[in-house]
Amino acid sequence: MQEQLQAAFDKIKGLPLTKTTRTELVQYFHFGKTSYTTPQGLILDVGLYTLAVNCPWTFELAKGETIKHSEVFMRKREPGLPSPKFDWKVPGANLRDQRLQGLVISSQGLAIESSEIRDAYGIALTFVNGDRLILAPDLGKPQEEYWQLFSNSGDGFRIGAGATGVR
């Protein structure tokens, strides 16, 4: 299993983090670039590979700051008085979305240097500038899928880890 996971994450080695998106609690990290055409004909810019994360994670920045998965429940920073209504589910409304967007914008070409497979389906991705994205599934809270890495190029590549193991 260790070799299978290492081979999967080697696919994104050298690719830059180009975008982050979110659906409620699931965070998507996009690496490389490609486009996808929806059945309705809409062309979407997506990563060549996408890492969907549905478990605790931390983005440790080389300068000492951290971005945590729990920041999704915190209001984003804004000048003046904050808007009276806060809905964390709205894209861009929370601190996590704001900080990840800032990270992607400020660090063009932030590429993956290495990946480390950890116990309990954990993964640590190290970027060329020293930043690290650490996935730490909580096995005490079983999920169908803790994380999934998949290709958007149409080659069918997909690997994930959940309560029932790696698939």
Beta strands, then each sheet from edge to edge (+ up, - down):
strand 1: 17-23
strand 2: 26-31
strand 3: 34-37
strand 4: 43-46
strand 5: 49-53
strand 6: 57-60
strand 7: 66-68
strand 8: 112-117
strand 9: 123-127
strand 10: 132-135
strand 11: 147-151
strand 12: 158-162
strand 13: 165-166
sheet 1: 1+ 2- 5+ 11- 12+ 13-
sheet 2: 3+ 4-
sheet 3: 7+ 6- 10+ 9- 8+
end
